[in-house]
Amino acid sequence: MINKLAYWLVAGLIFSLSSTTMATSEKSLEVKTLPSIHFFYGEYSLSSKDMHKQGEKIAEKTAYAIATKTPTVLNGPFTYIFENVQSFDPKAINAQIGWPVEKPINGVGSYLFKETKEFKCISVVHEGPHAELPHAWKKLVTQAIAEGHKVTGEGRTVIKLSGANGYVIAELQLGVQ
């Protein structure tokens, strides 16, 4: 009888702990500061319908312009910089889209260049369909505000891997004070 009682107490404790862990599966957000980057980019307004395909074309064209029309080379992953992630309209997203490059250069044609400042942010990694990025951004902003972070509005999506059928591994970087 005592063995059965002990069994049920231990089983109940394990169930209770696993339920608590599942309910609080979101990790607390950590703040980090990223160094400034030299950024070669274009300004775009993209529709959410084919954003992945549009992004791939922009990546190719921008990388080609850097390789053939500038005296520098790529120095990091393909990046989207948003000025106001809090007001994302999933139907149309405005962004500065391009590549970090090794050294300062002049813009070429419709492409621009800027050196960003250090960027204090919270970051999370999204692995899944590109179409889910607006939802992942909304979730990140909501969690950051709920945890008491002061959101600046700037955000970056850094594409670490772009695979077939719109699958991406992307780091979402939300600016905070």
MARMAR-140056 format. One record per residue: residue number from 1; residue in one letter; x, z, y of N, C-alpha, C, O, CB in turn. Coordinates in nm, 3 decimals. Glycine has a CB too. Layout:
 resi resn     nc1     nc3     nc2    cac1    cac3    cac2     cc1     cc3     cc2     oc1     oc3     oc2    cbc1    cbc3    cbc2
  NUM    A       X       Z       Y       X       Z       Y       X       Z       Y       X       Z       Y       X       Z       Y
...
This chain:
 resi resn     nc1     nc3     nc2    cac1    cac3    cac2     cc1     cc3     cc2     oc1     oc3     oc2    cbc1    cbc3    cbc2
    1    M   0.082   0.000  -0.120   0.000   0.000   0.000   0.086   0.000   0.126   0.058  -0.073   0.220  -0.093   0.120   0.000
    2    I   0.192   0.083   0.127   0.280   0.091   0.244   0.351  -0.043   0.263   0.370  -0.087   0.377   0.383   0.206   0.228
    3    N   0.392  -0.109   0.153   0.456  -0.239   0.164   0.363  -0.342   0.227   0.407  -0.422   0.310   0.503  -0.287   0.026
    4    K   0.236  -0.342   0.189   0.140  -0.436   0.247   0.119  -0.407   0.395   0.110  -0.500   0.475   0.006  -0.429   0.172
    5    L   0.112  -0.280   0.431   0.095  -0.241   0.570   0.216  -0.287   0.652   0.201  -0.341   0.762   0.076  -0.088   0.583
    6    A   0.336  -0.264   0.598   0.457  -0.307   0.668   0.459  -0.459   0.682   0.498  -0.512   0.786   0.583  -0.258   0.592
    7    Y   0.418  -0.530   0.577   0.414  -0.675   0.580   0.322  -0.723   0.693   0.361  -0.809   0.771   0.366  -0.730   0.445
    8    W   0.202  -0.666   0.702   0.107  -0.709   0.804   0.153  -0.671   0.944   0.128  -0.746   1.039  -0.030  -0.648   0.776
    9    L   0.219  -0.559   0.959   0.273  -0.521   1.091   0.383  -0.618   1.135   0.385  -0.662   1.250   0.329  -0.376   1.087
   10    V   0.473  -0.650   1.043   0.581  -0.744   1.076   0.523  -0.883   1.103   0.564  -0.949   1.199   0.685  -0.751   0.961
   11    A   0.429  -0.928   1.021   0.367  -1.059   1.042   0.296  -1.063   1.177   0.307  -1.162   1.250   0.267  -1.091   0.928
   12    G   0.224  -0.956   1.210   0.155  -0.949   1.339   0.253  -0.952   1.455   0.227  -1.018   1.555   0.070  -0.824   1.347
   13    L   0.365  -0.882   1.443   0.467  -0.880   1.548   0.528  -1.019   1.566   0.547  -1.064   1.679   0.577  -0.778   1.514
   14    I   0.559  -1.086   1.457   0.616  -1.222   1.464   0.516  -1.317   1.530   0.553  -1.396   1.617   0.654  -1.274   1.322
   15    F   0.389  -1.310   1.490   0.286  -1.395   1.549   0.274  -1.367   1.699   0.263  -1.459   1.779   0.151  -1.374   1.479
   16    S   0.275  -1.241   1.735   0.263  -1.202   1.876   0.380  -1.255   1.957   0.360  -1.309   2.066   0.254  -1.048   1.889
   17    L   0.500  -1.241   1.907   0.619  -1.290   1.978   0.619  -1.442   1.987   0.656  -1.497   2.091   0.746  -1.243   1.908
   18    S   0.579  -1.511   1.880   0.578  -1.658   1.885   0.472  -1.707   1.982   0.493  -1.808   2.049   0.553  -1.716   1.744
   19    S   0.358  -1.640   1.991   0.254  -1.679   2.088   0.304  -1.661   2.230   0.278  -1.745   2.316   0.127  -1.597   2.066
   20    T   0.375  -1.553   2.256   0.429  -1.528   2.389   0.533  -1.634   2.424   0.535  -1.684   2.536   0.491  -1.388   2.398
   21    T   0.617  -1.669   2.329   0.718  -1.772   2.352   0.654  -1.906   2.381   0.698  -1.977   2.471   0.812  -1.784   2.233
   22    M   0.549  -1.941   2.307   0.482  -2.068   2.329   0.413  -2.071   2.465   0.413  -2.175   2.531   0.382  -2.095   2.217
   23    A   0.355  -1.961   2.507   0.283  -1.956   2.634   0.376  -1.969   2.752   0.336  -2.016   2.858   0.203  -1.828   2.644
   24    T   0.500  -1.925   2.735   0.596  -1.931   2.845   0.708  -2.030   2.813   0.826  -2.000   2.835   0.655  -1.791   2.874
   25    S   0.671  -2.148   2.759   0.772  -2.245   2.715   0.846  -2.309   2.832   0.955  -2.363   2.813   0.707  -2.352   2.632
   26    E   0.789  -2.303   2.954   0.860  -2.359   3.069   0.975  -2.267   3.105   0.958  -2.146   3.121   0.765  -2.378   3.190
   27    K   1.092  -2.325   3.117   1.209  -2.248   3.156   1.205  -2.224   3.306   1.149  -2.304   3.381   1.340  -2.320   3.115
   28    S   1.264  -2.114   3.348   1.276  -2.088   3.490   1.369  -2.194   3.549   1.468  -2.232   3.488   1.331  -1.943   3.517
   29    L   1.336  -2.242   3.666   1.412  -2.350   3.728   1.539  -2.296   3.794   1.536  -2.194   3.863   1.326  -2.424   3.832
   30    E   1.650  -2.366   3.772   1.778  -2.326   3.830   1.816  -2.421   3.943   1.794  -2.542   3.934   1.888  -2.323   3.723
   31    V   1.873  -2.363   4.048   1.916  -2.441   4.164   2.063  -2.478   4.147   2.144  -2.396   4.104   1.893  -2.361   4.296
   32    K   2.097  -2.602   4.183   2.236  -2.645   4.182   2.261  -2.732   4.305   2.167  -2.787   4.363   2.272  -2.722   4.051
   33    T   2.386  -2.746   4.343   2.423  -2.830   4.457   2.509  -2.944   4.407   2.613  -2.923   4.345   2.497  -2.749   4.567
   34    L   2.463  -3.067   4.435   2.535  -3.187   4.393   2.621  -3.237   4.508   2.581  -3.225   4.623   2.436  -3.297   4.346
   35    P   2.737  -3.293   4.479   2.822  -3.345   4.587   2.761  -3.470   4.652   2.672  -3.533   4.596   2.962  -3.378   4.533
   36    S   2.810  -3.502   4.769   2.764  -3.623   4.838   2.804  -3.746   4.756   2.897  -3.742   4.676   2.823  -3.632   4.983
   37    I   2.731  -3.856   4.779   2.765  -3.981   4.710   2.766  -4.095   4.810   2.699  -4.090   4.914   2.664  -4.010   4.595
   38    H   2.844  -4.199   4.778   2.838  -4.325   4.851   2.729  -4.405   4.780   2.738  -4.428   4.659   2.980  -4.402   4.854
   39    F   2.627  -4.448   4.855   2.509  -4.506   4.791   2.481  -4.644   4.847   2.460  -4.660   4.967   2.387  -4.415   4.811
   40    F   2.480  -4.745   4.761   2.451  -4.884   4.794   2.311  -4.911   4.739   2.287  -4.898   4.619   2.559  -4.985   4.733
   41    Y   2.217  -4.950   4.828   2.077  -4.952   4.788   1.994  -5.053   4.866   2.039  -5.113   4.964   2.019  -4.814   4.805
   42    G   1.872  -5.071   4.819   1.769  -5.146   4.890   1.649  -5.055   4.906   1.635  -4.956   4.835   1.731  -5.277   4.815
   43    E   1.561  -5.089   5.000   1.439  -5.011   5.019   1.324  -5.088   4.954   1.304  -5.206   4.981   1.410  -4.985   5.171
   44    Y   1.248  -5.019   4.870   1.144  -5.084   4.791   1.016  -5.003   4.789   1.017  -4.881   4.805   1.193  -5.108   4.650
   45    S   0.907  -5.074   4.768   0.777  -5.014   4.738   0.737  -5.072   4.603   0.718  -5.193   4.589   0.668  -5.044   4.852
   46    L   0.724  -4.985   4.504   0.697  -5.029   4.368   0.558  -4.988   4.324   0.508  -4.882   4.363   0.802  -4.973   4.272
   47    S   0.495  -5.071   4.243   0.367  -5.032   4.185   0.395  -4.960   4.053   0.489  -4.993   3.982   0.273  -5.156   4.162
   48    S   0.313  -4.862   4.022   0.335  -4.786   3.899   0.308  -4.869   3.775   0.356  -4.836   3.666   0.248  -4.662   3.898
   49    K   0.231  -4.976   3.790   0.193  -5.058   3.675   0.315  -5.114   3.601   0.324  -5.103   3.479   0.104  -5.172   3.720
   50    D   0.408  -5.172   3.674   0.525  -5.233   3.611   0.655  -5.176   3.668   0.756  -5.247   3.678   0.522  -5.384   3.630
   51    M   0.653  -5.048   3.704   0.770  -4.990   3.769   0.897  -5.002   3.685   1.004  -5.029   3.739   0.744  -4.845   3.799
   52    H   0.886  -4.983   3.555   1.004  -4.991   3.468   1.067  -5.129   3.476   1.189  -5.141   3.492   0.966  -4.957   3.323
   53    K   0.986  -5.233   3.464   1.037  -5.370   3.470   1.093  -5.402   3.608   1.197  -5.467   3.620   0.927  -5.471   3.434
   54    Q   1.024  -5.355   3.714   1.073  -5.377   3.850   1.208  -5.308   3.869   1.300  -5.365   3.927   0.972  -5.326   3.954
   55    G   1.218  -5.185   3.820   1.342  -5.109   3.832   1.458  -5.177   3.761   1.570  -5.180   3.813   1.324  -4.970   3.776
   56    E   1.432  -5.232   3.642   1.538  -5.303   3.569   1.589  -5.423   3.648   1.710  -5.446   3.653   1.487  -5.348   3.432
   57    K   1.499  -5.500   3.708   1.540  -5.616   3.788   1.620  -5.573   3.910   1.721  -5.635   3.943   1.417  -5.698   3.832
   58    I   1.575  -5.467   3.976   1.647  -5.416   4.094   1.786  -5.369   4.053   1.883  -5.396   4.123   1.568  -5.301   4.161
   59    A   1.796  -5.299   3.940   1.926  -5.251   3.892   2.022  -5.367   3.870   2.138  -5.362   3.911   1.908  -5.172   3.761
   60    E   1.974  -5.472   3.804   2.058  -5.588   3.776   2.103  -5.657   3.904   2.221  -5.687   3.920   1.984  -5.686   3.686
   61    K   2.009  -5.684   3.995   2.041  -5.755   4.118   2.135  -5.674   4.207   2.228  -5.730   4.266   1.913  -5.787   4.195
   62    T   2.112  -5.544   4.215   2.198  -5.460   4.299   2.337  -5.449   4.240   2.436  -5.457   4.313   2.136  -5.320   4.315
   63    A   2.348  -5.432   4.109   2.479  -5.425   4.044   2.554  -5.557   4.062   2.675  -5.558   4.085   2.464  -5.391   3.893
   64    Y   2.482  -5.668   4.052   2.544  -5.800   4.071   2.598  -5.814   4.214   2.708  -5.863   4.235   2.443  -5.913   4.041
   65    A   2.518  -5.769   4.313   2.563  -5.776   4.453   2.688  -5.691   4.474   2.780  -5.733   4.544   2.451  -5.729   4.548
   66    I   2.692  -5.574   4.414   2.809  -5.487   4.428   2.931  -5.555   4.365   3.039  -5.557   4.425   2.784  -5.349   4.361
   67    A   2.914  -5.610   4.246   3.026  -5.670   4.173   3.079  -5.797   4.239   3.199  -5.825   4.232   2.984  -5.701   4.032
   68    T   2.990  -5.875   4.302   3.034  -6.005   4.353   3.053  -6.011   4.505   3.119  -6.102   4.554   2.935  -6.109   4.313
   69    K   2.996  -5.916   4.580   2.999  -5.926   4.726   3.059  -5.807   4.797   3.057  -5.801   4.920   2.862  -5.947   4.775
   70    T   3.114  -5.711   4.722   3.173  -5.593   4.785   3.309  -5.562   4.724   3.339  -5.606   4.613   3.079  -5.471   4.772
   71    P   3.391  -5.485   4.796   3.522  -5.446   4.743   3.519  -5.312   4.670   3.620  -5.240   4.670   3.624  -5.441   4.856
   72    T   3.409  -5.277   4.610   3.399  -5.148   4.541   3.337  -5.168   4.404   3.302  -5.279   4.366   3.316  -5.048   4.624
   73    V   3.323  -5.059   4.329   3.266  -5.063   4.194   3.162  -4.951   4.179   3.158  -4.857   4.258   3.377  -5.049   4.085
   74    L   3.080  -4.964   4.077   2.979  -4.861   4.048   3.049  -4.730   4.016   3.157  -4.727   3.957   2.888  -4.904   3.930
   75    N   2.983  -4.620   4.057   3.043  -4.489   4.037   2.938  -4.386   3.995   2.947  -4.269   4.034   3.115  -4.442   4.165
   76    G   2.841  -4.427   3.918   2.738  -4.335   3.873   2.616  -4.410   3.826   2.612  -4.533   3.832   2.700  -4.238   3.984
   77    P   2.515  -4.336   3.779   2.395  -4.399   3.722   2.299  -4.451   3.829   2.300  -4.406   3.944   2.323  -4.301   3.634
   78    F   2.216  -4.544   3.788   2.113  -4.604   3.871   2.024  -4.493   3.927   1.981  -4.405   3.852   2.029  -4.708   3.791
   79    T   1.996  -4.497   4.057   1.930  -4.385   4.124   1.819  -4.430   4.217   1.832  -4.530   4.288   2.032  -4.303   4.201
   80    Y   1.709  -4.355   4.216   1.600  -4.370   4.311   1.606  -4.248   4.403   1.613  -4.135   4.354   1.458  -4.383   4.239
   81    I   1.603  -4.268   4.535   1.595  -4.157   4.629   1.462  -4.166   4.703   1.430  -4.268   4.764   1.716  -4.158   4.730
   82    F   1.385  -4.058   4.695   1.254  -4.051   4.759   1.262  -3.953   4.876   1.327  -3.849   4.866   1.143  -4.008   4.658
   83    E   1.196  -3.986   4.985   1.199  -3.897   5.101   1.088  -3.793   5.095   1.100  -3.688   5.158   1.187  -3.976   5.229
   84    N   0.981  -3.818   5.022   0.872  -3.721   5.016   0.805  -3.722   4.879   0.700  -3.784   4.861   0.769  -3.749   5.126
   85    V   0.867  -3.654   4.784   0.812  -3.652   4.648   0.681  -3.575   4.639   0.604  -3.596   4.544   0.913  -3.592   4.552
   86    Q   0.653  -3.488   4.734   0.530  -3.411   4.729   0.407  -3.499   4.749   0.297  -3.465   4.705   0.532  -3.301   4.835
   87    S   0.425  -3.613   4.816   0.309  -3.698   4.843   0.312  -3.825   4.758   0.266  -3.930   4.801   0.305  -3.735   4.991
   88    F   0.367  -3.813   4.637   0.371  -3.929   4.548   0.232  -3.988   4.531   0.138  -3.918   4.494   0.429  -3.890   4.412
   89    D   0.221  -4.115   4.556   0.101  -4.190   4.521   0.140  -4.269   4.398   0.218  -4.363   4.408   0.049  -4.284   4.641
   90    P   0.087  -4.234   4.282   0.131  -4.302   4.161   0.105  -4.452   4.160   0.160  -4.523   4.075   0.064  -4.240   4.045
   91    K   0.022  -4.503   4.251  -0.005  -4.647   4.255   0.105  -4.724   4.327   0.132  -4.839   4.294  -0.139  -4.673   4.321
   92    A   0.169  -4.661   4.427   0.276  -4.726   4.502   0.377  -4.621   4.544   0.343  -4.524   4.611   0.220  -4.801   4.627
   93    I   0.502  -4.641   4.503   0.606  -4.544   4.532   0.714  -4.610   4.616   0.767  -4.715   4.579   0.667  -4.486   4.402
   94    N   0.745  -4.549   4.731   0.850  -4.599   4.820   0.979  -4.525   4.791   0.981  -4.403   4.778   0.810  -4.583   4.969
   95    A   1.088  -4.601   4.780   1.215  -4.539   4.746   1.333  -4.623   4.793   1.321  -4.744   4.815   1.225  -4.517   4.595
   96    Q   1.446  -4.555   4.807   1.574  -4.622   4.825   1.632  -4.628   4.684   1.651  -4.526   4.619   1.672  -4.544   4.929
   97    I   1.659  -4.749   4.638   1.695  -4.767   4.498   1.829  -4.841   4.488   1.846  -4.949   4.546   1.584  -4.844   4.422
   98    G   1.923  -4.783   4.415   2.052  -4.848   4.401   2.149  -4.769   4.315   2.111  -4.697   4.223   2.112  -4.872   4.536
   99    W   2.276  -4.786   4.349   2.384  -4.730   4.268   2.482  -4.651   4.354   2.513  -4.691   4.466   2.458  -4.841   4.193
  100    P   2.532  -4.538   4.303   2.647  -4.476   4.368   2.767  -4.570   4.349   2.784  -4.631   4.244   2.676  -4.333   4.308
  101    V   2.848  -4.580   4.454   2.967  -4.665   4.447   3.091  -4.581   4.480   3.081  -4.471   4.534   2.955  -4.786   4.543
  102    E   3.207  -4.637   4.446   3.333  -4.563   4.457   3.375  -4.531   4.600   3.428  -4.423   4.626   3.441  -4.639   4.390
  103    K   3.353  -4.624   4.693   3.401  -4.601   4.830   3.304  -4.657   4.932   3.219  -4.740   4.900   3.541  -4.663   4.849
  104    P   3.317  -4.612   5.057   3.227  -4.662   5.162   3.244  -4.814   5.182   3.355  -4.867   5.175   3.254  -4.588   5.296
  105    I   3.131  -4.881   5.206   3.132  -5.025   5.229   3.025  -5.061   5.330   2.943  -4.976   5.367   3.111  -5.103   5.096
  106    N   3.024  -5.183   5.374   2.916  -5.231   5.461   2.802  -5.281   5.374   2.821  -5.317   5.258   2.966  -5.345   5.556
  107    G   2.682  -5.281   5.431   2.568  -5.339   5.361   2.588  -5.488   5.346   2.669  -5.548   5.418   2.436  -5.308   5.435
  108    V   2.516  -5.549   5.255   2.526  -5.692   5.229   2.384  -5.748   5.221   2.305  -5.704   5.138   2.607  -5.722   5.097
  109    G   2.352  -5.846   5.306   2.218  -5.904   5.303   2.114  -5.796   5.329   2.120  -5.726   5.430   2.190  -5.973   5.168
  110    S   2.018  -5.783   5.238   1.913  -5.682   5.254   1.954  -5.545   5.199   1.878  -5.449   5.210   1.786  -5.729   5.184
  111    Y   2.073  -5.537   5.141   2.121  -5.410   5.087   2.188  -5.327   5.196   2.251  -5.381   5.287   2.220  -5.434   4.971
  112    L   2.171  -5.196   5.185   2.225  -5.103   5.282   2.325  -5.010   5.214   2.336  -5.008   5.092   2.112  -5.021   5.348
  113    F   2.398  -4.934   5.296   2.491  -4.836   5.244   2.475  -4.708   5.324   2.453  -4.711   5.445   2.637  -4.888   5.251
  114    K   2.485  -4.595   5.255   2.489  -4.466   5.324   2.569  -4.368   5.241   2.584  -4.383   5.119   2.346  -4.412   5.351
  115    E   2.621  -4.267   5.308   2.684  -4.156   5.238   2.585  -4.041   5.246   2.551  -3.995   5.354   2.825  -4.118   5.300
  116    T   2.540  -3.995   5.130   2.444  -3.885   5.129   2.517  -3.754   5.155   2.639  -3.745   5.136   2.366  -3.880   4.995
  117    K   2.444  -3.653   5.197   2.498  -3.519   5.212   2.495  -3.450   5.076   2.434  -3.499   4.982   2.418  -3.437   5.319
  118    E   2.562  -3.334   5.068   2.545  -3.253   4.947   2.396  -3.232   4.927   2.319  -3.227   5.023   2.621  -3.115   4.958
  119    F   2.355  -3.220   4.802   2.212  -3.213   4.772   2.183  -3.088   4.690   2.220  -3.080   4.573   2.165  -3.340   4.696
  120    K   2.117  -2.991   4.752   2.075  -2.869   4.683   1.942  -2.900   4.616   1.846  -2.941   4.682   2.064  -2.747   4.782
  121    C   1.936  -2.880   4.486   1.817  -2.924   4.413   1.793  -2.843   4.286   1.876  -2.764   4.242   1.828  -3.070   4.377
  122    I   1.678  -2.865   4.232   1.641  -2.820   4.099   1.633  -2.947   4.016   1.578  -3.047   4.062   1.503  -2.737   4.098
  123    S   1.685  -2.944   3.896   1.677  -3.066   3.816   1.624  -3.036   3.676   1.648  -2.930   3.618   1.814  -3.134   3.806
  124    V   1.551  -3.132   3.624   1.503  -3.129   3.486   1.523  -3.268   3.428   1.527  -3.367   3.502   1.351  -3.083   3.477
  125    V   1.535  -3.275   3.299   1.552  -3.404   3.231   1.419  -3.444   3.168   1.354  -3.365   3.099   1.664  -3.396   3.123
  126    H   1.379  -3.569   3.194   1.259  -3.627   3.134   1.305  -3.728   3.029   1.384  -3.817   3.059   1.166  -3.696   3.242
  127    E   1.256  -3.712   2.907   1.282  -3.809   2.801   1.148  -3.859   2.753   1.068  -3.783   2.698   1.365  -3.746   2.683
  128    G   1.122  -3.989   2.774   0.995  -4.045   2.730   0.962  -4.170   2.809   1.050  -4.231   2.869   0.884  -3.944   2.744
  129    P   0.836  -4.208   2.809   0.794  -4.329   2.878   0.817  -4.321   3.029   0.791  -4.218   3.091   0.649  -4.357   2.850
  130    H   0.864  -4.430   3.085   0.885  -4.440   3.229   0.755  -4.415   3.304   0.756  -4.358   3.413   0.942  -4.578   3.266
  131    A   0.643  -4.456   3.246   0.512  -4.439   3.309   0.475  -4.292   3.329   0.389  -4.262   3.411   0.406  -4.507   3.225
  132    E   0.540  -4.201   3.255   0.510  -4.059   3.269   0.591  -3.990   3.379   0.571  -3.871   3.405   0.537  -3.989   3.138
  133    L   0.681  -4.063   3.445   0.763  -4.002   3.549   0.681  -3.941   3.664   0.711  -3.829   3.705   0.859  -4.104   3.605
  134    P   0.578  -4.009   3.717   0.500  -3.944   3.824   0.439  -3.811   3.780   0.434  -3.716   3.859   0.390  -4.038   3.870
  135    H   0.391  -3.803   3.656   0.336  -3.677   3.604   0.446  -3.571   3.593   0.424  -3.455   3.626   0.269  -3.700   3.466
  136    A   0.565  -3.611   3.546   0.676  -3.517   3.534   0.717  -3.465   3.672   0.750  -3.347   3.687   0.797  -3.584   3.465
  137    W   0.715  -3.553   3.773   0.746  -3.511   3.910   0.643  -3.410   3.960   0.679  -3.308   4.019   0.750  -3.632   4.005
  138    K   0.516  -3.439   3.937   0.410  -3.348   3.982   0.427  -3.211   3.918   0.412  -3.108   3.984   0.271  -3.406   3.950
  139    K   0.456  -3.210   3.790   0.477  -3.085   3.717   0.596  -3.008   3.774   0.589  -2.886   3.793   0.498  -3.113   3.566
  140    L   0.706  -3.079   3.803   0.825  -3.014   3.858   0.796  -2.953   3.996   0.831  -2.838   4.021   0.941  -3.114   3.868
  141    V   0.732  -3.029   4.084   0.700  -2.980   4.218   0.608  -2.858   4.209   0.630  -2.758   4.277   0.633  -3.092   4.303
  142    T   0.506  -2.866   4.125   0.411  -2.756   4.109   0.482  -2.630   4.059   0.458  -2.521   4.111   0.299  -2.795   4.011
  143    Q   0.568  -2.644   3.959   0.640  -2.528   3.905   0.736  -2.471   4.009   0.746  -2.349   4.022   0.717  -2.568   3.777
  144    A   0.806  -2.557   4.083   0.901  -2.509   4.184   0.830  -2.426   4.291   0.877  -2.319   4.329   0.975  -2.627   4.249
  145    I   0.717  -2.476   4.339   0.640  -2.404   4.441   0.587  -2.273   4.384   0.590  -2.170   4.452   0.524  -2.492   4.494
  146    A   0.537  -2.277   4.260   0.484  -2.155   4.196   0.592  -2.049   4.181   0.562  -1.929   4.186   0.425  -2.189   4.059
  147    E   0.718  -2.090   4.162   0.828  -1.996   4.148   0.884  -1.952   4.283   0.978  -1.873   4.288   0.938  -2.057   4.064
  148    G   0.826  -2.002   4.393   0.867  -1.957   4.526   0.979  -2.037   4.591   1.033  -1.994   4.693   0.909  -1.818   4.518
  149    H   1.015  -2.153   4.535   1.118  -2.236   4.596   1.060  -2.309   4.717   0.944  -2.349   4.715   1.176  -2.338   4.493
  150    K   1.139  -2.327   4.820   1.098  -2.404   4.938   1.145  -2.547   4.918   1.265  -2.576   4.925   1.155  -2.343   5.071
  151    V   1.051  -2.636   4.893   1.078  -2.776   4.862   1.102  -2.854   4.992   1.025  -2.841   5.087   0.960  -2.839   4.781
  152    T   1.209  -2.934   4.996   1.241  -3.011   5.116   1.165  -3.142   5.124   1.147  -3.197   5.233   1.390  -3.040   5.122
  153    G   1.119  -3.193   5.012   1.051  -3.321   5.008   1.138  -3.431   4.950   1.087  -3.526   4.892   1.006  -3.360   5.146
  154    E   1.271  -3.419   4.965   1.359  -3.521   4.908   1.367  -3.503   4.757   1.370  -3.391   4.706   1.501  -3.515   4.972
  155    G   1.371  -3.614   4.689   1.386  -3.612   4.544   1.464  -3.732   4.498   1.468  -3.835   4.564   1.251  -3.606   4.476
  156    R   1.526  -3.718   4.384   1.601  -3.828   4.324   1.565  -3.839   4.177   1.548  -3.738   4.108   1.754  -3.808   4.342
  157    T   1.552  -3.961   4.131   1.540  -3.988   3.988   1.667  -4.061   3.949   1.694  -4.171   3.997   1.410  -4.072   3.954
  158    V   1.744  -4.000   3.860   1.870  -4.058   3.815   1.848  -4.106   3.671   1.826  -4.026   3.581   1.988  -3.954   3.824
  159    I   1.857  -4.237   3.653   1.830  -4.297   3.522   1.957  -4.288   3.437   2.055  -4.358   3.462   1.782  -4.446   3.535
  160    K   1.953  -4.202   3.337   2.068  -4.183   3.248   2.069  -4.287   3.137   2.176  -4.330   3.093   2.066  -4.042   3.188
  161    L   1.948  -4.328   3.091   1.936  -4.428   2.985   1.802  -4.496   3.001   1.700  -4.431   3.020   1.950  -4.363   2.843
  162    S   1.803  -4.627   2.994   1.680  -4.705   3.000   1.673  -4.787   2.872   1.755  -4.876   2.850   1.674  -4.796   3.127
  163    G   1.575  -4.756   2.790   1.565  -4.821   2.660   1.450  -4.918   2.652   1.387  -4.953   2.753   1.552  -4.719   2.552
  164    A   1.423  -4.961   2.532   1.317  -5.058   2.506   1.179  -4.997   2.532   1.160  -4.876   2.522   1.326  -5.110   2.361
  165    N   1.085  -5.083   2.565   0.945  -5.045   2.584   0.924  -4.936   2.688   0.830  -4.858   2.677   0.888  -5.000   2.454
  166    G   1.009  -4.930   2.789   0.989  -4.836   2.897   1.036  -4.694   2.872   1.008  -4.605   2.951   0.847  -4.832   2.930
  167    Y   1.107  -4.671   2.762   1.161  -4.538   2.732   1.279  -4.509   2.825   1.367  -4.594   2.842   1.204  -4.527   2.582
  168    V   1.281  -4.390   2.885   1.392  -4.353   2.972   1.435  -4.209   2.945   1.358  -4.126   2.898   1.354  -4.369   3.119
  169    I   1.560  -4.185   2.976   1.610  -4.049   2.992   1.650  -4.044   3.139   1.742  -4.113   3.182   1.733  -4.014   2.893
  170    A   1.579  -3.960   3.214   1.598  -3.953   3.358   1.609  -3.808   3.403   1.536  -3.722   3.355   1.484  -4.023   3.431
  171    E   1.702  -3.783   3.494   1.713  -3.652   3.555   1.634  -3.654   3.684   1.660  -3.735   3.773   1.863  -3.612   3.580
  172    L   1.536  -3.564   3.697   1.457  -3.550   3.818   1.522  -3.441   3.901   1.539  -3.329   3.853   1.306  -3.517   3.786
  173    Q   1.559  -3.472   4.025   1.628  -3.377   4.112   1.540  -3.354   4.235   1.522  -3.443   4.318   1.771  -3.430   4.152
  174    L   1.486  -3.234   4.247   1.396  -3.196   4.354   1.471  -3.114   4.459   1.523  -3.007   4.428   1.276  -3.117   4.298
  175    G   1.476  -3.163   4.583   1.545  -3.095   4.689   1.478  -2.964   4.726   1.356  -2.957   4.741   1.555  -3.184   4.810
  176    V   1.559  -2.859   4.742   1.510  -2.728   4.784   1.603  -2.671   4.892   1.717  -2.713   4.906   1.500  -2.630   4.661
  177    Q   1.548  -2.574   4.967   1.630  -2.508   5.069   1.707  -2.393   5.009   1.782  -2.325   5.079   1.544  -2.457   5.186
